[in-house]
Amino acid sequence: MTAVSAIVECPQHPGTETALRCSRCETPICPRCLVQTPVGARCRSCARIVRSPIYTLTLSGYVRAGLACAVGGVVMGLIWGAILLPISFGFVGIFIGAGLAYAFTRVLDLATGRKRGPVVVTFAIAGICLAWATQLLFVPFDVARFGLLAVAVGAYLAYQNLRAV
């Protein structure tokens, strides 16, 4: 005969009844706090959840990403505006902006040491938006408004290139 597990309260979530226990330390765990591992359901302390180093930025990584965002965004905006100044046809700005945004994601990739995740994507999108704002110093808004589509394409490229895999 098999022993039936007693129904107890989860220590992490009082009021939640559970019959499930950690396969290592036998601590009661509810479905909200269990971690499924190859050897069975475990509590968070036994599962040893460690964030992958590819997603964690150190303080110097944040500083390098911020500098790359600010400097790269301004430089990309200056280049974008200088190219669009003689070419007053705004539709070309979409392709120029998208190409520069792709190059910017590569620069940010190098600045962060090939880190990934939502923080790096946010820095990239902020730099691309800064570049669009910087190009407004050179070209009128009627020409630069097409660049908003380039910002959207650049944000998509940044997400695809720098997202958590």
Contact map, one row per residue, 1 for C-alpha under 8 A:
111000000000000000000000000000000000000000000000000000000000000000000000000000000000000000000000000000000000000000000000000000000000000000000000000000000000000000000
111100000000000000000000000000000000000000000000000000000000000000000000000000000000000000000000000000000000000000000000000000000000000000000000000000000000000000000
111110000000000000000000000000000000000000000000000000000000000000000000000000000000000000000000000000000000000000000000000000000000000000000000000000000000000000000
011111000000000000000000000000000000000000000000000000000000000000000000000000000000000000000000000000000000000000000000000000000000000000000000000000000000000000000
001111100000000000110000000000000000000000000000000000000000000000000000000000000000000000000000000000000000000000000000000000000000000000000000000000000000000000000
000111110000000000100000000000000000000000000000000000000000000000000000000000000000000000000000000000000000000000000000000000000000000000000000000000000000000000000
000011111000000011100000000000000000000000000000000000000000000000000000000000000000000000000000000000000000000000000000000000000000000000000000000000000000000000000
000001111100000011100000000100000000000000000000000000000000000000000000000000000000000000000000000000000000000000000000000000000000000000000000000000000000000000000
000000111110111111000000000100000000000000000000000000000000000000000000000000000000000000000000000000000000000000000000000000000000000000000000000000000000000000000
000000011111111111000000000111000000000000000000000000000000000000000000000000000000000000000000000000000000000000000000000000000000000000000000000000000000000000000
000000001111110000000000000110000000000000000000000000000000000000000000000000000000000000000000000000000000000000000000000000000000000000000000000000000000000000000
000000000111110000000000000010001000000000000000000000000000000000000000000000000000000000000000000000000000000000000000000000000000000000000000000000000000000000000
000000001111111100000000000001000000000000000000000000000000000000000000000000000000000000000000000000000000000000000000000000000000000000000000000000000000000000000
000000001111111100000000000000000000000000000000000000000000000000000000000000000000000000000000000000000000000000000000000000000000000000000000000000000000000000000
000000001100111110000000000000000000000000000000000000000000000000000000000000000000000000000000000000000000000000000000000000000000000000000000000000000000000000000
000000001100111111000000000001000000000000000000000000000000000000000000000000000000000000000000000000000000000000000000000000000000000000000000000000000000000000000
000000111100001111100000000001000000000000000000000000000000000000000000000000000000000000000000000000000000000000000000000000000000000000000000000000000000000000000
000000111100000111110000000111000000000000000000000000000000000000000000000000000000000000000000000000000000000000000000000000000000000000000000000000000000000000000
000011110000000011111000000111000000000000000000000000000000000000000000000000000000000000000000000000000000000000000000000000000000000000000000000000000000000000000
000010000000000001111100000111000000000000000000000000000000000000000000000000000000000000000000000000000000000000000000000000000000000000000000000000000000000000000
000000000000000000111110011110000000000011000000000000000000000000000000000000000000000000000000000000000000000000000000000000000000000000000000000000000000000000000
000000000000000000011111111110000100000011100000000000000000000000000000000000000000000000000000000000000000000000000000000000000000000000000000000000000000000000000
000000000000000000001111110000000000001111000000000000000000000000000000000000000000000000000000000000000000000000000000000000000000000000000000000000000000000000000
000000000000000000000111110000000000000001000100000000000000000000000000000000000000000000000000000000000000000000000000000000000000000000000000000000000000000000000
000000000000000000000111111000000000000000000100000000000000000000000000000000000000000000000000000000000000000000000000000000000000000000000000000000000000000000000
000000000000000000001111111100000000000000000000000000000000000000000000000000000000000000000000000000000000000000000000000000000000000000000000000000000000000000000
000000000000000000001100111110000000000000100000000000000000000000000000000000000000000000000000000000000000000000000000000000000000000000000000000000000000000000000
000000011110000001111100011111000000000000000000000000000000000000000000000000000000000000000000000000000000000000000000000000000000000000000000000000000000000000000
000000000111000001111100001111111100000001100000000000000000000000000000000000000000000000000000000000000000000000000000000000000000000000000000000000000000000000000
000000000100100111110000000111111100000000000000000000000000000000000000000000000000000000000000000000000000000000000000000000000000000000000000000000000000000000000
000000000000000000000000000011111100000000000000000000000000000000000000000000000000000000000000000000000000000000000000000000000000000000000000000000000000000000000
000000000000000000000000000011111100000000000000000000000000000000000000000000000000000000000000000000000000000000000000000000000000000000000000000000000000000000000
000000000001000000000000000011111110000000110000000000000000000000000000000000000000000000000000000000000000000000000000000000000000000000000000000000000000000000000
000000000000000000000100000011111111000011110000000000000000000000000000000000000000000000000000000000000000000000000000000000000000000000000000000000000000000000000
000000000000000000000000000000001111100011110010000000000000000000000000000000000000000000000000000000000000000000000000000000000000000000000000000000000000000000000
000000000000000000000000000000000111110111000000000000000000000000000000000000000000000000000000000000000000000000000000000000000000000000000000000000000000000000000
000000000000000000000000000000000011111111000010000000000000000000000000000000000000000000000000000000000000000000000000000000000000000000000000000000000000000000000
000000000000000000000000000000000001111100000000000000000000000000000000000000000000000000000000000000000000000000000000000000000000000000000000000000000000000000000
000000000000000000000010000000000000111110000000000000000000000000000000000000000000000000000000000000000000000000000000000000000000000000000000000000000000000000000
000000000000000000000010000000000001111111000000000000000000000000000000000000000000000000000000000000000000000000000000000000000000000000000000000000000000000000000
000000000000000000001110000000000111101111100000000000000000000000000000000000000000000000000000000000000000000000000000000000000000000000000000000000000000000000000
000000000000000000001111000010000111100111110110000000000000000000000000000000000000000000000000000000000000000000000000000000000000000000000000000000000000000000000
000000000000000000000100001010001110000011111110000000000000000000000000000000000000000000000000000000000000000000000000000000000000000000000000000000000000000000000
000000000000000000000000000000001110000001111111100000000000000000000000000000000000000000000000000000000000000000000000000000000000000000000000000000000000000000000
000000000000000000000000000000000000000000111111100000000000000000000000000000000000000000000000000000000000000000000000000000000000000000000000000000000000000000000
000000000000000000000001100000000000000001111111000000000000000000000000000000000000000000000000000000000000000000000000000000000000000000000000000000000000000000000
000000000000000000000000000000000010100001111111100000000000000000000000000000000000000000000000000000000000000000000000000000000000000000000000000000000000000000000
000000000000000000000000000000000000000000011111110000000000000000000000000000000000000000000000000000000000000000000000000000000000000000000000000000000000000000000
000000000000000000000000000000000000000000011011111000000000000000000000000000000000000000000000000000000000000000000000000000000000000000000000000000000000000000000
000000000000000000000000000000000000000000000001111100000000000000000000000000000000000000000000000000000000000000000000000000000000000000000000000000000000000000000
000000000000000000000000000000000000000000000000111110110000000000000000000000000000000000000000000000000000000000000000000000000000000000000000000000000000000000000
000000000000000000000000000000000000000000000000011111110000000000000000000000000000000000000000000000000000000000000000000000000000000000000000000000000000000000000
000000000000000000000000000000000000000000000000001111110000000000000000000000000000000000000000000000000000000000000000000000000000000000000000000000000000000000000
000000000000000000000000000000000000000000000000000111110000000000000000000000000000000000000000000000000000000001110000000000000000000000000000000000000000000000000
000000000000000000000000000000000000000000000000001111111000000000000000000000000000000000000000000000000000000000111000000000000000000000000000000000000000000000010
000000000000000000000000000000000000000000000000001111111100000000000000000000000000000000000000000000000000000000100000000000000000000000000000000000000000000000000
000000000000000000000000000000000000000000000000000000111111110000000000000000000000000000000000000000000000000100100000000000000000000000000000000000000000000000000
000000000000000000000000000000000000000000000000000000011111110000000000000000000000000000000000000000000000000000000000000000000000000000000000000000000000000000000
000000000000000000000000000000000000000000000000000000001111111000000000000000000000000000000000000000000000000000000000000000000000000000000000000000000000000000000
000000000000000000000000000000000000000000000000000000001111111100000000000000000000000000000000000000000000000000000000000000000000000000000000000000000000000000000
000000000000000000000000000000000000000000000000000000001111111110000000000000000000000000000000000000000000001110000000000000000000000000000000000000000000000000000
000000000000000000000000000000000000000000000000000000001111111111000000000000000000000000000000000000000000000100000000000000000000000000000000000000000000000000000
000000000000000000000000000000000000000000000000000000000011111111100000000000000000000000000000000000000000000000000000000000000000000000000000000000000000000000000
000000000000000000000000000000000000000000000000000000000001111111110000000000000000000000000000000000000000001100000000000000000000000000000000000000000000000000000
000000000000000000000000000000000000000000000000000000000000111111111000000000000000000000000000000000000001001100000001001000000000000000000000000000000000000000000
000000000000000000000000000000000000000000000000000000000000011111111100000000000000000000000000000000000000000000000000001000000000000000000000000000000000000000000
000000000000000000000000000000000000000000000000000000000000001111111111000000000000000000000000000000000000000000000000000000000000000000000000000000000000000000000
000000000000000000000000000000000000000000000000000000000000000111111111100000000000000000000000000000000011001000000000000000100000000000000000000000000000000000000
000000000000000000000000000000000000000000000000000000000000000011111111100000000000000000000000000000000001000000000000001101100000000000000000000000000000000000000
000000000000000000000000000000000000000000000000000000000000000001111111110000000000000000000000000000000000000000000000000000100100000000000000000000000000000000000
000000000000000000000000000000000000000000000000000000000000000000111111111000000000000000000000000000000000000000000000000000000000000000000000000000000000000000000
000000000000000000000000000000000000000000000000000000000000000000111111111100000000000000000000000000010010000000000000000000100010000000000000000000000000000000000
000000000000000000000000000000000000000000000000000000000000000000011111111110000000000000000000000000010000000000000000000000111110010000000000000000000000000000000
000000000000000000000000000000000000000000000000000000000000000000000111111111000000000000000000000000000000000000000000000000100110010000000000000000000000000000000
000000000000000000000000000000000000000000000000000000000000000000000011111111100000000000000000000000000000000000000000000000000010000000000000000000000000000000000
000000000000000000000000000000000000000000000000000000000000000000000001111111110000000000000000000110010000000000000000000000000010000000000000000000000000000000000
000000000000000000000000000000000000000000000000000000000000000000000000111111111000000000000000000000000000000000000000000000000111111000000000000000000000000000000
000000000000000000000000000000000000000000000000000000000000000000000000011111111100000000000000000000000000000000000000000000000010011001000000000000000000000000000
000000000000000000000000000000000000000000000000000000000000000000000000001111111110000000000000000000000000000000000000000000000000001000000000000000000000000000000
000000000000000000000000000000000000000000000000000000000000000000000000000111111111000000001001100100000000000000000000000000000010001000000000000000000000000000000
000000000000000000000000000000000000000000000000000000000000000000000000000011111111100000000000000000000000000000000000000000000000011111100000000000000000000000000
000000000000000000000000000000000000000000000000000000000000000000000000000001111111110000000000000000000000000000000000000000000000001001000000000000000000000000000
000000000000000000000000000000000000000000000000000000000000000000000000000000111111111000000000000000000000000000000000000000000000000000000000000000000000000000000
000000000000000000000000000000000000000000000000000000000000000000000000000000011111111111011000000000000000000000000000000000000000000000100000000000000000000000000
000000000000000000000000000000000000000000000000000000000000000000000000000000001111111100000000000000000000000000000000000000000000000001100000000000000000000000000
000000000000000000000000000000000000000000000000000000000000000000000000000000000111111100000000000000000000000000000000000000000000000000000000000000000000000000000
000000000000000000000000000000000000000000000000000000000000000000000000000000000011111111000000000000000000000000000000000000000000000000000000000000000000000000000
000000000000000000000000000000000000000000000000000000000000000000000000000000000001111111000000000000000000000000000000000000000000000000000010000000000000000000000
000000000000000000000000000000000000000000000000000000000000000000000000000000000001001111111000000000000000000000000000000000000000000000000010000000000000000000000
000000000000000000000000000000000000000000000000000000000000000000000000000000000001001111111100000000000000000000000000000000000000000000000111111000000000000000000
000000000000000000000000000000000000000000000000000000000000000000000000000000000000000011111110000000000000000000000000000000000000000000000010010000000000000000000
000000000000000000000000000000000000000000000000000000000000000000000000000000000001000011111111000000000000000000000000000000000000000000000000000000000000000000000
000000000000000000000000000000000000000000000000000000000000000000000000000000010001000011111111100000000000000000000000000000000000000000000001011001000000000000000
000000000000000000000000000000000000000000000000000000000000000000000000000000000000000001111111110000000000000000000000000000000000000000000000011111000000000000000
000000000000000000000000000000000000000000000000000000000000000000000000000000000000000000111111111000000000000000000000000000000000000000000000000001000000000000000
000000000000000000000000000000000000000000000000000000000000000000000000000000010000000000011111111100000000000000000000000000000000000000000000000001000000000000000
000000000000000000000000000000000000000000000000000000000000000000000000000000010000000000001111111110000000000000000000000000000000000000000000001001100100000000000
000000000000000000000000000000000000000000000000000000000000000000000000000000000000000000000111111111000000000000000000000000000000000000000000000001101100000000000
000000000000000000000000000000000000000000000000000000000000000000000000000000000000000000000011111111100000000000000000000000000000000000000000000000000100000000000
000000000000000000000000000000000000000000000000000000000000000000000000000100010000000000000001111111110000000000000000000000000000000000000000000000000000000000000
000000000000000000000000000000000000000000000000000000000000000000000000000100000000000000000000111111111000000000000000000000010000000000000000000000100110110000000
000000000000000000000000000000000000000000000000000000000000000000000000000000000000000000000000011111111100000000000000000000000000000000000000000000000100110000000
000000000000000000000000000000000000000000000000000000000000000000000000000000000000000000000000001111111110000000000000000000000000000000000000000000000000000000000
000000000000000000000000000000000000000000000000000000000000000000000001100100000000000000000000000111111111000000000000000100010000000000000000000000000000000000000
000000000000000000000000000000000000000000000000000000000000000000000000000000000000000000000000000011111111100000000000000100000000000000000000000000000000110011000
000000000000000000000000000000000000000000000000000000000000000000000000000000000000000000000000000001111111110000000000000000000000000000000000000000000000000000000
000000000000000000000000000000000000000000000000000000000000000000010001000000000000000000000000000000111111111000000000000000000000000000000000000000000000000000000
000000000000000000000000000000000000000000000000000000000000000010011000000000000000000000000000000000011111111100000001000100000000000000000000000000000000000000000
000000000000000000000000000000000000000000000000000000000000000000000000000000000000000000000000000000001111111111100000000000000000000000000000000000000000000001000
000000000000000000000000000000000000000000000000000000000000000000000000000000000000000000000000000000000111111111000000000000000000000000000000000000000000000000000
000000000000000000000000000000000000000000000000000000000000100110010000000000000000000000000000000000000011111111000000000000000000000000000000000000000000000000000
000000000000000000000000000000000000000000000000000000001000110110000000000000000000000000000000000000000001111111100001000000000000000000000000000000000000000000000
000000000000000000000000000000000000000000000000000000000000100000000000000000000000000000000000000000000000111111100000000000000000000000000000000000000000000000000
000000000000000000000000000000000000000000000000000001000000000000000000000000000000000000000000000000000000111111110000000000000000000000000000000000000000000000000
000000000000000000000000000000000000000000000000000001111000000000000000000000000000000000000000000000000000100111111001000000000000000000000000000000000000000001000
000000000000000000000000000000000000000000000000000001100000000000000000000000000000000000000000000000000000000001111111100000000000000000000000000000000000000001111
000000000000000000000000000000000000000000000000000000100000000000000000000000000000000000000000000000000000000000111111100000000000000000000000000000000000000001110
000000000000000000000000000000000000000000000000000000000000000000000000000000000000000000000000000000000000000000011111110000000000000000000000000000000000000000110
000000000000000000000000000000000000000000000000000000000000000000000000000000000000000000000000000000000000000000011111111000000000000000000000000000000000000000000
000000000000000000000000000000000000000000000000000000000000000010000000000000000000000000000000000000000001000100111111111100000000000000000000000000000000000001100
000000000000000000000000000000000000000000000000000000000000000000000000000000000000000000000000000000000000000000011111111110000000000000000000000000000000011001100
000000000000000000000000000000000000000000000000000000000000000000000000000000000000000000000000000000000000000000000111111111000000000000000000000000000000000000000
000000000000000000000000000000000000000000000000000000000000000011001000000000000000000000000000000000000000000000000011111111100000000000000000000000000000000000000
000000000000000000000000000000000000000000000000000000000000000000001000000000000000000000000000000000011001000000000001111111110000000000000000000000000010010000000
000000000000000000000000000000000000000000000000000000000000000000000000000000000000000000000000000000000000000000000000111111111000000000000000000000000110010000000
000000000000000000000000000000000000000000000000000000000000000000001000000000000000000000000000000000000000000000000000011111111100000000000000000000000000000000000
000000000000000000000000000000000000000000000000000000000000000000011101110000000000000000000000000000000000000000000000001111111110000000000000000000000000000000000
000000000000000000000000000000000000000000000000000000000000000000000000100000000000000000000000000010010000000000000000000111111111000000000000000000100110000000000
000000000000000000000000000000000000000000000000000000000000000000000000100000000000000000000000000000000000000000000000000011111111100000000000000000100000000000000
000000000000000000000000000000000000000000000000000000000000000000000100110010000000000000000000000000000000000000000000000001111111110000000000000000000000000000000
000000000000000000000000000000000000000000000000000000000000000000000001111111010000000000000000000000000000000000000000000000111111111000000000000000000000000000000
000000000000000000000000000000000000000000000000000000000000000000000000000010000000000000000000000000000000000000000000000000011111111100000001001100100000000000000
000000000000000000000000000000000000000000000000000000000000000000000000000010000000000000000000000000000000000000000000000000001111111110000000000000000000000000000
000000000000000000000000000000000000000000000000000000000000000000000000110011001000000000000000000000000000000000000000000000000111111111000000000000000000000000000
000000000000000000000000000000000000000000000000000000000000000000000000000011111100000000000000000000000000000000000000000000000011111111100001000000000000000000000
000000000000000000000000000000000000000000000000000000000000000000000000000000001000000000000000000000000000000000000000000000000001111111111001000000000000000000000
000000000000000000000000000000000000000000000000000000000000000000000000000000001000000000000000000000000000000000000000000000000000111111110000000000000000000000000
000000000000000000000000000000000000000000000000000000000000000000000000000001001100100000000000000000000000000000000000000000000000011111110000000000000000000000000
000000000000000000000000000000000000000000000000000000000000000000000000000000001001100000000000000000000000000000000000000000000000001111111011000000000000000000000
000000000000000000000000000000000000000000000000000000000000000000000000000000000000000000000000000000000000000000000000000000000000000111111111000000000000000000000
000000000000000000000000000000000000000000000000000000000000000000000000000000000000000000000000000000000000000000000000000000000000000100111111100000000000000000000
000000000000000000000000000000000000000000000000000000000000000000000000000000000000000001000000000000000000000000000000000000000000000000011111110000000000000000000
000000000000000000000000000000000000000000000000000000000000000000000000000000000000000111100000000000000000000000000000000000000000000000111111111000000000000000000
000000000000000000000000000000000000000000000000000000000000000000000000000000000000000001001000000000000000000000000000000000000001001100111111111100000000000000000
000000000000000000000000000000000000000000000000000000000000000000000000000000000000000001000000000000000000000000000000000000000000000000001111111110000000000000000
000000000000000000000000000000000000000000000000000000000000000000000000000000000000000001101100000000000000000000000000000000000000000000000111111111000000000000000
000000000000000000000000000000000000000000000000000000000000000000000000000000000000000001001100100000000000000000000000000000000001000000000011111111100000000000000
000000000000000000000000000000000000000000000000000000000000000000000000000000000000000000000100000000000000000000000000000000000001000000000001111111110000000000000
000000000000000000000000000000000000000000000000000000000000000000000000000000000000000000000100000000000000000000000000000000000000000000000000111111111000000000000
000000000000000000000000000000000000000000000000000000000000000000000000000000000000000000001111110000000000000000000000000000000000000000000000011111111100000000000
000000000000000000000000000000000000000000000000000000000000000000000000000000000000000000000000110010000000000000000000000000011001000000000000001111111110000000000
000000000000000000000000000000000000000000000000000000000000000000000000000000000000000000000000000000000000000000000000000000000000000000000000000111111111000000000
000000000000000000000000000000000000000000000000000000000000000000000000000000000000000000000000010000000000000000000000000000000000000000000000000011111111100000000
000000000000000000000000000000000000000000000000000000000000000000000000000000000000000000000000111011000000000000000000000010010000000000000000000001111111110000000
000000000000000000000000000000000000000000000000000000000000000000000000000000000000000000000000000010000000000000000000000110010000000000000000000000111111111000000
000000000000000000000000000000000000000000000000000000000000000000000000000000000000000000000000000000000000000000000000000000000000000000000000000000011111111100000
000000000000000000000000000000000000000000000000000000000000000000000000000000000000000000000000000011001000000000000000000000000000000000000000000000001111111110000
000000000000000000000000000000000000000000000000000000000000000000000000000000000000000000000000000011001000000000000000100110000000000000000000000000000111111111100
000000000000000000000000000000000000000000000000000000000000000000000000000000000000000000000000000000000000000000000000100000000000000000000000000000000011111111100
000000000000000000000000000000000000000000000000000000000000000000000000000000000000000000000000000000000000000000000000000000000000000000000000000000000001111111100
000000000000000000000000000000000000000000000000000000000000000000000000000000000000000000000000000000001000000000000000000000000000000000000000000000000000111111100
000000000000000000000000000000000000000000000000000000000000000000000000000000000000000000000000000000001000100000111001100000000000000000000000000000000000011111110
000000000000000000000000000000000000000000000000000000000000000000000000000000000000000000000000000000000000000000011101100000000000000000000000000000000000011111111
000000000000000000000000000000000000000000000000000000100000000000000000000000000000000000000000000000000000000000011100000000000000000000000000000000000000000001111
000000000000000000000000000000000000000000000000000000000000000000000000000000000000000000000000000000000000000000010000000000000000000000000000000000000000000000111
